[in-house]
C-alpha cells in the first residue's frame, strides 16, 4: 500500500546544477527538491568512512512567542528524546553513539540546525531516526519537565560568562520591538514559572511552536559513501513524509539599532580581569554584495597587524594586546562591522586616543582611495585557499555547507561568499561611509567602572552605564590621537607562487629518522596521501631546566610570549597567505610549529629561528605581556568549576606540575633584567626533536635542520648549548593504589558561582594495545548510557559525561558532572551508583551486542586521515609520547577482532566495577556557592574504609610511586 502510494506521488525535482567547486574536490553533488518542497544537497564520496547529515530549519529564537523566551532552543532540545517510530527515550543518540558517531544541534536567531555523523555501514538507519525529528516526535510531559531543567542548567552555566553577558547587553541596548533585543537561551523562569503564572501549558505551546517546522523552510545536506542515486532514494523514502504547511519564512526587520542606540559609549563591568574595547557600526550586510566583498577588503586593512597598522601602533605604545576586525551577523537583514581589542591598563587610560586613531585610519582609507592591487591580492589568496582546501570531517562539511543553501543560488552552495571576484570601489566606499562618527557605538569593559554604573541588564545582571559620544567629541579625539605614521600594508611576500608537488621517490608508510646528531634528531615523512603543496614542520626544543621550578616555568612562558609578540608584525602576512605558525611552552621546553604552503615556508622558519637565537628582553613589551599574564592567572578563579576540578586532578597526577598560586607569585616578582639573566641558564641544555611531513624532499628537510642547528647553537653569543642524554627530562604520572578511593574536596574559587563539580578519575593502565582496546570498548558502550542516566534521567546538570583520558600514556576513565542542584559528594555517589547499575548490563551483554560494538570500534579506528594535519598530528603524537607505535591502528584492530567477550567482562570486573580488586580512583570535588554547608559537613566526616582524603596534594604525591616513562632519551630511541 505504502509503495503504491509513494509511486503515485509527484516525482522529486532534480536539477543538473553546475556547482562551482575546488579543483581538488573529487566528490559528486546533486540538488534535489522533494515533492514536499524540502530542498536537498546530496554528496557522494566514495572514499569516506563516515557519513553525515545536517538539517537547517528556518525557525530560530527570533520566532519565540512574546513571553516564552527560549522556546525555539527548548524545542531543539526536545526533538532528541523520542519519536513515534522510535519511542525509546534517547534512541537516536544511543544508536548514533554506538555506531561510532556523534550528534548535536544549535539554535541561532533565524535558524535551528541539527546534525550527526555515523559509520558508513549504519547510515541509512541513522538517517531514518534523524528524519523522525521532523515527522512525528514524541514530547512526553515527563520529558518536557526534565528538559526545562537541562535548559536552565545550560543558562546557569552561562550566567558568569562574560561572552554571554556582553552579547546580551548589546542586544538589550537595541530597539525593543526588534527580535534582536530578546533573550534567547531560555531558563526555568521563562519556560516554567512565568508560563504557569499566565495559565499556559508549556507542552501545548511547544507543540504549537513545532507547527512552524514546515518542509518548505528546511534545507538538508546528506553526505554518504553510496552513489548519488542510492543517497537520493534514501532521502526520498525517509524525508518525504515531513509536512509542508507552506509556512512563510521569518523576515526580520532591518537594523535593530535606531538613532538613540548609536553615538554611545557603554561602560560595562565584566566578571573576569581585563579591559576590552569593541567599536561597532551597523552596516549593510555583506551578503548583499558577496561578489564584491567590500567588508572583506576593509577588515583586511583595519584588522591588519603589520607595520603602519592600527594594531601595530597601539601595541608599540603598550596600549593593546590584540585586535580583530570584521563584519558579522546572524541575519541577512542587518549586520555590524566591529573592531575588538584587549586593552592594557595604559590602554584603558588612552581609550579616547585609541578611538581617535581608529577614525584617523578610516579617514586615511577614504583619502587614499581604494586600491585594486590590494583587492587582487585578496582574490589570489582566496582562490588558492579555496582550490587547495583541506578535506574536513563530513560532519563539519555538512554543517558549513547547509548554511549557504538559503542564502546563495545552488551553483554557489559550495563556495558561498568565499570568492569575491568583482572589483567595485563604490561598494567599498559605501561601507566605509557607514563607519562614521554618527553611527558608532562603543562597548568598553572594565572592572575599573565598579561604583560608577547606574543600570543593570535584566537577564545576566551586568552592571553598566551609557554616555553619549558626539561626532564633535570624536573629532577632538582624532586631533589628539598619536601622530605615529599610519599606512596601508605593503605587498605580501608570502603569497605562494610555486604550488607544484615534489616527487616521492619511494613509498614511505611511517616516519623515519633521516638525520641524528648530538644536537638534534630529524623525523621525516613525505606526503603519500593528499597530493597537496603543503608541509607541517615541528621543532621541539627539549630544555629540561625550563620546568624545574615555578620561576623557570613562568620565565619560559614569558620568553615564548615575547617571541610571538616580536614576530607578529612580520609574520602576520604569512598567516594571511596560508602559512601558520605557533610557539608555545611544553612540559619540558617549548615548541615551534609551522604549517601551510611549502613555497615560502623556509623564509618564515628562518625568521623564527633568528628571533629565537637573537632573543632579547624589551622592557616595554615585557611589562605589557606580564600584566596580561597576571590577569590571565587571576582569571582562573572565574573559570567553570569543572575546569577547576580538572586542574586539581592534573596537580594530583603529574609529578612536574606547579600550582597556579606559586606561578602567580613567581610572575609578580619577575622583572625584565631577571628574565634576561635567567633565560641563558634555562636554555643552556637543549636538544631539538624535529618532524617534517608533507610536500618536501628529504635533502631539503636535512639542509633546513642543519641550518637551524647552526642558527641556534653556532651563532656567536648563542645561549643554547647541547644536552647529554642523562639530562633528558620526562614528565611522569603517579600510580594510585588498588581498591582505594581517594578524595580531594575543596571550595570553588569564585563563591558567586552557584555551580559545583565532580571529576571522578579511574586509573586503569599504562599504554598497552590489549588493555587500550578493552578500555576503549567500555567507553564506547558506556558513554551514552552515562550521559542519559546522569543528565537526562537524573537531571544532575547540563555538563555530564564519561570519557577516556590519557596522561603521558596512562589511560583512565573520567566522569565529569557540573551541577547547581546537588553537591559534589552526592554527584560522586550517583556516579558510583551508575557503575553499580551498569555492572549487570556488562555481565548480560549479548554476543550480538558485543560483536556490534566491536565492529563499531573497528570501523572508527580504521577511519582514514582526512588531511595532512590529522596524519601529522597522529605520528607526532607517537614521537612526542615516545611510544613510536606508528602501526597502532593496525595492531589494535587485529587484537579487537580476536577479543572474546569473556576477556572484556573480566577486564571490567578487574579494573572498573565498584569494588574491583584493581580499581584505582580519585574523586576531585569542587563545592560552589550553593553548597557551602555541604562542604563543611563533608570535610568534617570521618573517612570510611578503603578511602583516603587528600588534604595535602604534594605530600600525597611524594608518597606514591610513579608509572614508568614510555619515552627514551635522545641517546636511546627504540623502534620496537
N, C-alpha and C positions, 0 to 999 in steps of 0.2 A: 504493500500500500504506500509506504513512505517513498519507496524508489520510484513508483509510478508518478506520485505527486511531484517528486523532485524533477522528473523528466519533463513534466508539463510546465514547470516554472520557466520564466524568461531566462534566457542564457546570460551569463555574465558578459560585460563589455570588456573586450581585450583591446589594447591599442599597442601598435608597434612603435613604441617610443624610442627615439634615437637618443639614449642617455649620454650626456657629457660625462666622461669618466677618465680616471687616471690611466695613463699608458700601461702602467704595471698591473692593472686590475684585470684578473682573468675570470672573475665571477660573471654569471649570467643574470640578467634582470628582466622583469616583466611587470607592467602595470595592469591591474585588473580591477574593474568596478563590479561588485556583486549586484544582483537584482535589487537588494535592499539599500543600495547606494553606498555601501561600505567601500571606500577606496583603499586598495591594497598594493603594496610593492612586494613582489616575490623575488627572492635572491637564492640562486643555486650556486653552491660552492663545493665542487667535487673533492676538495682537499680538506674540508673541515671535519673536526671530530666533536664539535659542539654545535647544537642547533639553538636558535633563539627566536624570540618574537617580542614585539612591543606594540601595544595598542595605545594610541593617544586619543583621549575623548575630549571634545571641545567644550568641556564644562569644568570650571575651576572655582577657586574661592571667591572670585568676583560675582559668581552666581548665588552665593549664600543668601538665603532669605533674611530680611531685616530681623535682628534679634536672635538669629540662630548662627552666630559666628562659629566657623569651623565645621559646618555641616558637610561641605564638599570633602574636606580632609577626613572627617569621620566616616563618610561613605567609602572612601578609598580603603580605610582600614577594614571595614565590614565585609567587603567583597571577598576577602581572603578566607572567610570562615567555612562556608559550605554552600552547596547548590542542590537543586532538586535532583539532578542526575548523580551527583557525588555527595550524598548527605553527611558523610563522616566529617566531623569537625577537623579542620586543618588538613583535609585530604589532599588538596592541591599542593600545599607546601611540603607535606610529607613525601608525596610522590616525587616532586622535583628534587628535594634534598637526597632522597635515597638513590637517585639516578644521576648523581654527580653534578647536580645543577644548583642554581641559586635563583631567588626571585625577590622582587621589591616593587615599590611604586612611590610616586611623589605627586603632590598636588601643587600646582602653581596658580597664577592669577586667572588664566583663561583656559587652562587645560589640566587634565589629570592623566598621568602616564603609568601604565602597568607593564612590567617586562619580566622575562625569565630566560634562563638558558638551561640546557639539559644535554646529556649524552645523546648522540645522534640516533642510537637504536631505539630510544624511548620518546622520540619527538612527537609522533602522531598522538599518542595517548596523553602526553603532557599538554599538547595543543588543545585537545578536547576538553581537558579540565580547565584550562585557561579560558576557553570560549564561554564556559558556563557563567563566568563573571558577568557577562553582558547579555545572557539569555534568561536564566532563571536562578538567581542567587537566593539562598535562604537567609533571612535575617531574623534569627530567633530572638525573643525578648531577653533571654538569659545572656546571649552573646552581646546584645546591644549594651546592656549594663556593664559587662566586663570590659568591652572595648572603649567605652567612655572613660573608664579608669586608665586605660592604656594611653589614650589621647591626652588625658590630664597629666599623666606621668611624663609624657613627652614634653608638654608645656612647662612643667615644673623644672625639668632638666634645663630648659632654655632661659628660665627666669633671670639667672645671674650671668647670662652670656651677653657680652657687650655687642656682638654682632647682631643678635636678635633685638636687643634693646634699642640700638641706634636705628635699625631698619624700621622698627615700629614708630619711633619718634618722628622720623622723616615722613612716614605715612600719616601720622597724627596731625602734622602741620601741613595738611593739604585740604582741598575743598571737601567739606563734609558730605556733599552729595555725589562725590566721585567714589567708585568702589575701591580705589587705591587707598582710601582713608581707613578702610576696615581692618579689624583684627582677624587673622585668617586661620590660625592654628586650631583654635577651639580649646575648651577646658571644661572641668566639671561644672563650673558656674554657667557657661554658655550653652552646654548641651544637656544638663540635668537640672540644676537648681532653678534657673530663670524660666526655662520652658515649663517646668512643673508649676511654678507660681502663676504662669499665664494659662494653665489648664491644658497645655499641649502634650500630646503623646509623642515622644521623640521618635519612636519606631515608625509611627504613621507619617511623620514629617520626613523621615528617611526614605520611606517607600515612595512618597510623593516626589521627593527630590530626584530619586532614581529614574523617574519618568523622563527626565531631561536627557538620559543616556540613550540617544537615538542613533541608529546606524549611519544616518546622513551626516552626523557630527563626528564620525570616527575615522581614524586613519590607522592602518595596520601594516607593519613590516614583518615579514616571515623569512627566516634565513635557515636553509637546510642543505643537506648533502644530496638529497634526491634531485631528479630533473625538475625543470620548471613545470612541466605538465603534471607531474606527480604532486608537487607542492600545491599547484592550483587546485587539484582535486581535493586535497586535504582542506584547503581554505573554503572552497565552495560547500563542501559537506558539513564542515564544523561551524562556519560563521554565518551561513545564510539565514539561520533562524533568529538572528538578532533583529529586534523590531525596528522598523523605520517609522517613527511617528512624525517625521518631517519637521523636526524642531528647528527653530531659527538659531543660527549661531550667535553667541553673545557679542554684541557690538558695544565696545567700551567707549564712553565719551572721550574726547581728545585729551588735552593736557589736564592733569589733576591739580596743577598749581594756578591759582588766579593771581592777580596783581598783589594782593595782600600777603601772598606766600613767597614773594620774591623781594630782593633788596633787604635780606635779613642775615644777621649773624645769630645762629642758635648755639648757645653755650650749654653743654650738657656734661653731667658728671658720670664717668664710667665706673664700673666695678673695679677694674684692674688698673695697675700703674701704667703710665704712659700717656702722652699727649698726641692727639690726632687731629688733622685738618682735612676737611673734604669740601671742595669748591664745586658747586654744581649749577648747571643751567638746563632748563627744559629746551629740547631741540627737536627738529623734525626727524622722525625715525629714519635711520639709515636704510632700513628695509625698502623704503620708497625709491631709493637711488642706489641699489646694491651693485649695479654695473659700474657706477661712477665711484662708489666708495669714499664719499667726502670725509666721513668721520674717521675712517682708517688712515687717511692721509694726515689728518690733524692729530690723531692720537699718536701716530708715529713721531711727529715733530714735538708735540707738547710733552709726551712721555719719554722722550729720548734722554739718555743718561751720559752721552759723550760730552766732550769739551764744548762750552758755549751754550749748553742746555740749561733749562731752569734748574733741574736737579743738581747738575754738577756745581753750579754756583752756590746754591743754598747748602749743599753738602760741604763744600770747601769752607764756607762761612761757619760751619758747625751747627747749622740750624735744623737739618732734617736727615733721617736715616734711610728713607726710601721714598719712591714716588711712582704712582701708576696713573695713567690717564686713558680714558676711552669712553665710548658710548655704550650704554646698556639699558635694557628694558625687558619686561616680560609681556609686552603688548606691542602690536603693530601700530597702535593708535597714538602712543606717546613714548617719549624717551628722554633720558638725561645724559648729558655729557659731564663727566666728573673727573676731577683731579684729586687724588687722595695721597696723603703723606703722613709719615710718623715723624713728629717733631721732637727735638731735644728740648731741655729746659730753656736753653738760649733761644731756640726757635719759637718757643711759646711767647717769649718776651718780644719777639720780632714778627709776630703774626701779620701786622699791617705791612711790613716791608716785603714779606713773602707774597701776600696778595698783590701788592703793587708790582712785584717782579713778574708775576703770572700775567697780569694785564699788560705789562710792558712787552712781554714776549708775544702776546696776541696782537698787539699794535705793530710789532716788528713784522709778523707774518702778513698783516694787511699791507704795510708799506712796501715790503719786499716783493710782494706778488707771489702767485702760485708758480711752482717750478715743475715743468714737465719731466725733467730728468729724475726728480725725486719720485714722482708718480711711476715712471718707467722702472725705476729700481725696485719699487714695491711690487709692481706687476711681475717682474722677473723672479723675485724671491717667492711670491705666492704661487707662481706657476711651477717652479722647481719643487716647492713643498707639496703641492697637490699631486704632481706626477710621480714623485718619489716617496709618497706617503707610506708609512709602515702599516702593515696589516695589524688590526687590533682584534680583540676578542669579539666574537659575534654579538654578545650582549651589549657591548659598548657601541658597536656599529649600528645595531637596530635602534638604540635609544637616540643616537646622534642623528640618524637619517630620518626618523619619523617626524622630527621637529621641523624639517624643511618642507614636508608634504603639503601642509595647509598654507604655506607662505609663497611657494615657488611653483612655476609650471613644471610638469612631470619631467621634461628633458633636463631640468636643472636640479632635480632632487638630490643627486649625489654630490653636487658641488655647492649648492646653496649660495651664500654670499662670499665664498672664499676666493673668488677670482675676479676682482674688479678689473675692467679692461678699457672703459671709456674715459678718456681724459676730459674732464668737464670743470675747468676752473671756476665757472659761475656757480656751480653747485657747492664747491668747497668754500667759496666766498660767502655763499648764503648761510652755511652752518657757522662760519667764522663770525658773521654779523650777529648770529644768535648768542654768541659767547660775549654778551655785553654786560656792562655795569648795571644796566636797567633790569636785567633778568637773572642776576646771580643770587644764589643763596649759599651760605657758608655754615657748615656744621663744625663746631670746634669742641673737641672732647678733652676734658682735663679735670683731675681731682682738685686742682687749684681753685676751681669755682665753688668749692664747698662753702656754704654760708652766704653765697651771693645769688642764688637762684630763687625764682618766685613761683615756679609752676611744676606740676608732676604729671607725667604721661600716665594715663589710667591703667593700661594693661600690664606694664612692666615696672611701674613706679619709678621711672627715670626722672631725676630732678633736672630741670632746665630753665633757662630764661631766654627771651628773644629781644634782640635790639635791631633797630633799623640801620642799614648802611646805604647811604645815598650815592649816586654817581659822582657827586662833587667830592664826597669823602674819599672815594676810590681814586679820583683824580689827584688828590693830595698824597695818597699812599704811593701812587705811581711816581710822583715827583720826588719823594724822599726814599724811593727804593734804591737798593745797591746799584752802583754805577758799573759794576763788572760787565764785561762785554758779552752780551747775548748774541748768538749767531745760529744759523741753521747748520745741520751736520754736513760734514764733507762726504764725498762718495765713499761707499762701503767697500773696503778692500777684501772683505771676507766672503763676498758672493762667489760661490763655486763656479769655475769655468770648465774644469775637466771632470766630467761625470762618467768617464769610461771605467769599465770593470777590469781589474787585474786578473790575470790567468792563474788559477791554482794548478801547480804542476803535478800534484799528487793528491789523491783523495785522503783527507785527514779527518778522522772521525772525532778525535778528542784533542784537547790542548796538549802541547808537548813543550818540554824545556828546550829552548833554542840556544840559550847562552847562559853561562853561570860564572860569576867572579866572586871574590870575597866581598864585593860591594853590592852586588845585585843578582837577581835571577829573572830571566825573561821567559814567560809562558806565551805561546803563540798558537793561534787557531785561525786559519783563513776561513772566509765565508763560503760555505758549501751549499747553503740552503736558500738564500734570499736574493741573490744577484742584485745587490743594491750598492751604490757608490758611497757606503758609509763605513765608519770604523768606530770601535769602542776601545779606549785606552785607559787603563788604571795604573797609576804609580802609587804604591802603598809604601809610605815612609814608616818603617818599623823603628821607633825610637823609644826603647824601654824606660828611659828616665823621665818621659813625659807623663807617666801615671803613678809615680811612686809617692805622691803627696797631694793634698788638695791644692797647694800652691802651684805644683807642677801642672796639674790638670787645667787650672784656671789660666795659667800663663800660656799653655798650648792653645787653649780656646781663643784667647785674645790674639795670639800670633796668627791663627788661621783666619779670624775675622778681619784683622788688619790686612792680610794678604789679599783677601777677596775685595776689600774696600779699595786698596791701591789699584787693583787690576780693572775695577769696574768701568771706568771711563773708556779705556782702550778696548776691553773685551766685549763691551755691550754690543758693538756692531756684529761680532761673531755670533752672538745669540740670535740677533735679528735674522742673520743669514743661515740659521740652522746648524750652528756649531755650539754645543752646550758644554759648560764645564761646571764643576763644583769642587770645592776644597772644604773638607770637614775633618774634625778630630775623630780619631778612633780610640779603641781601648788601649792601644799601645803606640800611639803616634798620630799621624794624620794621613789623609789620602787625597790624591788629585785624580779626578775622573773627567775624561773628555770624550764626547760622543757627537757624531754627526757626519757631514760630508767629509771625506778624507782629503779633498783637494787642498784646503788651506789649514788643515789640522796642525801641520808641523809649525807653522808661524805662531799659532796660538799657544801650543805646548812649549815652544821655545820662550815665549814671553813669560809664561807662568813660571818656568824653571829659573829664568833670570831674576824674577821678582823674589823667588824663594832664596836664591843664593846671595842676593844683594840686600836682604831684608834689613830695614832699619825701623826704629820706632819713631813715628811722627807724633809729638806730644798732643797736637790739636785733635788728630784723628783718634789717638788713644783715649783721650778724655771723653769724646762723644760715644765711642764704642763701649767703654767701661760703664758709662752712665746707663746706656741701653741694656747692657748685660745685667747690671744690678737690678733694674726694673723687671727684667725677664725672670730672674731668680725669685724676686719678691712676688711675682705674679703666680708662682706655683701654688701659693695658698688659695688662689681663686680657681684652680683647675677643678674638674669634676672629681668627686670623691672616689670613683672607680680608678681614675688616673693616679690619685694619691695612694690607693691601696696597691696598685701595680708597682709604684715606685718603692714602697716599703718592702714588697716582695723581692724586688731586684736587689735591694740593700741587704736583705737576709741571705740571698742565694749566692751573690757574686763576691769573690774574695778581693777583687781590686775595684771597689766602689766606695766613693767618699760621700758622706751625707751632704745634702744641699746647704745646710746651715754652715758647715765648715768651709764649703766652697765660697759661699757668700761672704763669710768673714775674711777669707784669703783675698777675695776680689776687692773688698773695700779697702784693704791695706796696700794693694798693688799700685805702683806708680810707674811712669814711663821709664825712668832710669833703672828701677829694679827689674823691670821686664827685659830691658836691653842687656842687663848684666846676666840675667837668669837663662835667657834663650841659648847662648852658646853652650852652657852646661847641658841643657836638656837635649840638644841636638848633637852632642858630641859622640853619641853611639847611634849609628844609623845603618839600616840595611834596606835596600829597595826591592820590593816584590813587584814585578811589572807584568801586566797582562795586555796583550794586543789581540784584538779579534775583529775580523771583517775584511774590508777591501784594501788590504795592504800586503806587500810582498815581504817574505822573511828577511831579505837583506836590508830592506828599509827599516823594518822593526829593530833589527840588530843595530843599525847605524844610529837610530834615534836614541836607543838606550845607552849606547857608547857616549853619545853627545850629552845625554842627561847626566851620566856619571861624571863626565868632565866638568860640566857646569856646576854640579852640586858638590863634588869632592875635590876637584882640582883647581877651582878658581882661587886666585890669591885672596887671602883673608877669609876663606870659607870656614864656617864654624862646624860644618858637617864632618864627622870622622867615621871611619869604619868600625864595625862591631864584631866581636868574636862570637862564635856560635853559643858559648856558655852564657852569654848575656841576653839571649832571646827570651822575651817575656811572654808568658801565656796566661790569659785570664782563665780561671777555673771556677768550678761550681761546688758548693758544699753538698755533702751527701746527708740526706735526712735519715732518721732511724726507722727501721721496720716496726710496724704496729704501734707507732707513736704519732699522736696528732698534736702538732704544735699550734699555738695561738699567738697572734700579736694583735692586741686591742689598743686603739688609740683614738683620740678625738680628732675630728675633721679640722683642717687648718683654718677654715672660714666658717665660724659657727652661725653665720647668717644663712648658710646653705642648709636647707632642711634635709637634703638627701644624705643617706648613709650608704655604705657599700661593703660588700664582702668579696674577696677573691679567695676561693679555695683551690689550692695547688696540690696535685697528686703527682709526686715524682715517681717515674717508672724505670727508665733505663738509659744507659749511655748508648749512643748511636750504634745500632746493630740491625742488619737487614731484617732478620726474622722477627725480632721484637718490634721494629718500626711498623711492619705491615699489620701486626696484631693490634697495636695501639691505634693506628690509622683506621683500621676496620671498625674498632669500637667507637671511635669518634664519629665515623660516618653513620653508624647505626644509632648512636645516642644523641647526636646534636639536636635534631629536630624534636624528638620527644622531650628533651630537657627544656628547650625553648617553649614548647607547647605547655608543659606542666608548670614551669616556674613563672612564665609571663602570662600565657593565655588563660590557663585554668585558675592558677592561684593569684594572678594579678599582683605579683610582688613588686614589679617595676617595669618600666619601658625598656631599660637595658638589662638583658638577661641572656646568658648563652654559655654553651660548653664548647671548648675548642682545644686544639693541640698547641703546645708551646715547646720551643727548643731553646735552651740557653747553653751555648758552647757545646752543642751536641748532646746535652742531657735532655731527654724527652719527657714530657709530662702532660697531664690533663689540667685544664684550668676552667673553673666555673665562676662566672662573674655575675653579680646582681647589684643594681643600684636602686634604692627604694626610699620613698618618704613614708610608706605605710607600715613598715616593720623595721625593727632594729637589726644590726648585723648578726647578733647571736642567734636570733630567730631565723634569719636568712640562711645562716650556716647550717642550722638544724634541718631546714627544709631541703637543702642540697643533699645532706646525708640521707634524708627520707627518700629523695628521688632515687639515689643509688640503691637503697634497700628495695624500693618498689621495682626498680629496673632489673634487679637480680633475677627475678622469675622470668622476665622477658628474654634474657640472655640464655638462661637454662632451658627455656622452652622453644628456643629458636628452631624453626623447622629447617630441614635440609634445603628445601626450595628457597626459603628466605635467605639462608646463609649463602647459597650459591649466587643468588641475585645480588646480594650486597658485595660479594667478592668480585663479581663481574663489573659492577658499577665502579668499584675502586680501581680495578684493572683498566677500565675504559678511561677513567680520569688520569691515571698515571701515564697512559700511552698518548695522551693529548700532545700534539706536536707544538713546538715553539711557534709563536705567531710572528715573531720578528727577531732581528739581531739582538736587541736589548734583552729579551727574555732568555735567549740561548746563552748570551754572555753572562747574565746575572746568575744562571744556574751553575755554569762552570767556575766562575769566580767564587761563588759561594762554597764550592768544594775545595778550592785552593785556600781560601781565607780560613775555613774551618780546619784545614789540614787533613780532611777525610780522603780527598782525592778519589772519591768513588764516582768517576765520570760515567760509569755504566750503571749507576744506582737504579735507574728506572728498569732496565732490562733484568738486573739481578733480583730486584724486589718483586717484579711481575712474575718471574719464574717461581719464586717462593710462594707467592699468593696462589698461583694456580695449583700448587701441591698442598696448600694448607688444609688441614682437616678441622671440621667443626669442633671436635673434642679438644684439639690443641688450643683453639681460640678460647673455648669456655674455661679451660684450665688456666690460661693466661689471665683471664678476667678474675677467676677465683683467687689467684696468687697475688695479684697486684692492685686490683681496682675495687672489688666489692668491699663494703664496710666491714672491718674486722679481718681483712685478708692478711695472711702472715707477712707479706712483703709490701703492704700498703704504707707509703711514706707521705704524710700530709702536713701542710702548713696552711692555716687559715688566717688571712690578714683582714681585720675588721676595722673599718673607719666609721666612727659614730658622728653623724651630723647633728645640727642644732635641734632637730626634733626629738633626738633620742639621748639627751644628756643624762636623764635619770637612769635609763637602762645601762649607760656606760658605767656610771658609779656602782650600780648593782653588779655588773659583770666583773669589774676588776676586784670587787670585794669577795667574790665567790671563791671557795676552795677548789683546787684542781681535783678533777675526778681521775680515777686510774687510767693509765695509758694516754694521758695528755700532759703537755708541758707548756707553761705560759712563758713566752719570750718577753722579758721586760728590758733586757739589755741585749740589743741586737749584736753588738760587736763581741760581747762576752760569749754569746751563743755561737757565733761563727767560729771563734777561736777553739771552741770545744768540739767542733765537728770535723771529721775527715773530709778530704776533697776527692772528687772524681778525677781520674787521670785525664791528662790532656790528650786530645786526638792529634795534636799538631807537633811535628818535629821542628827543630830549629833550622836555620839556613844550612847548617853543616850536615843535617841528616834528614833529607826528604826521601820518603819511600813511596813507591808506586803500587804497593800490594793492597 
